[in-house]
Amino acid sequence: MVYNLVCPGAALGMSWKGVFIKMATERRVVKFTYEDYKHTSDDKRYELLDGDLIMVPAPRIAHQRNSREIEFQLHAFVSENNLGEVFYAPCDVVLSDTDVVQPDLLFVSKKRSYIITEENIRGAPDLVVEVLSPSTAQRDRTLKRTLYALHEVPEYWQADTDAKNVLVLTLENGEYRVAGIYGEGQTLVSPLLPGFTLEIDRIF
């Protein structure tokens, strides 16, 4: 566990007593690491984002249904074509010592199978899918989008259970660009997986 404590008083010539008082009142910044994360309770799901431990609540039933359907079709395509492996939450993806996520679904190609370990995925998957819930949607759209781009996840899907659509993002020059937004009556295609199709009406 890393503690960052800022105490500018000493640099200003403040007495040691004054420094002590200043230290006691300064806000302490705590950054957790993967080692800390491994000791969290097995009864609750957490993610580690920029050193902050964030509890992930149990998803809604609609979320589970949507996730299951995407996983079923994605796994079938990947398996039939011998492309790699598909995993679903909870599965730790260790992007750095202070960033550990549990995407709803992820795909790791055969080419990148070396990132799969007995305990977790260590590195960026080829594809990450997040099924948005009211409690996580904002984080998935902003913080996680930035995080996945930073660690060079090539493709990122956001499946919105309320809007009933899927946003497909592809990485270009370090930033995500919209490859498509697929809604009712449409069929999703993936730049990463040529030949793969996903009928949106079967998901939501």
Sequence and secondary structure as in RCSB ss.txt:
>XXXX:A:sequence
MVYNLVCPGAALGMSWKGVFIKMATERRVVKFTYEDYKHTSDDKRYELLDGDLIMVPAPRIAHQRNSREIEFQLH
AFVSENNLGEVFYAPCDVVLSDTDVVQPDLLFVSKKRSYIITEENIRGAPDLVVEVLSPSTAQRDRTLKRTLYAL
HEVPEYWQADTDAKNVLVLTLENGEYRVAGIYGEGQTLVSPLLPGFTLEIDRIF
>XXXX:A:secstr
 EEE   TTGGGT  HHHHHHHHHHS  EEE  HHHHTTS TTSEEEEETTEEEEE    HHHHHHHHHHHHHHH
HHHHHTT EEEEESS  EEEETTEEE  SEEEEEGGGGGGB SS EES  SEEEEEE TTTHHHHHTHHHHHHHH
TT SEEEEEETTTTEEEEEEEETTEEEEEEEE TT EEE SSSTT EEEGGGT 
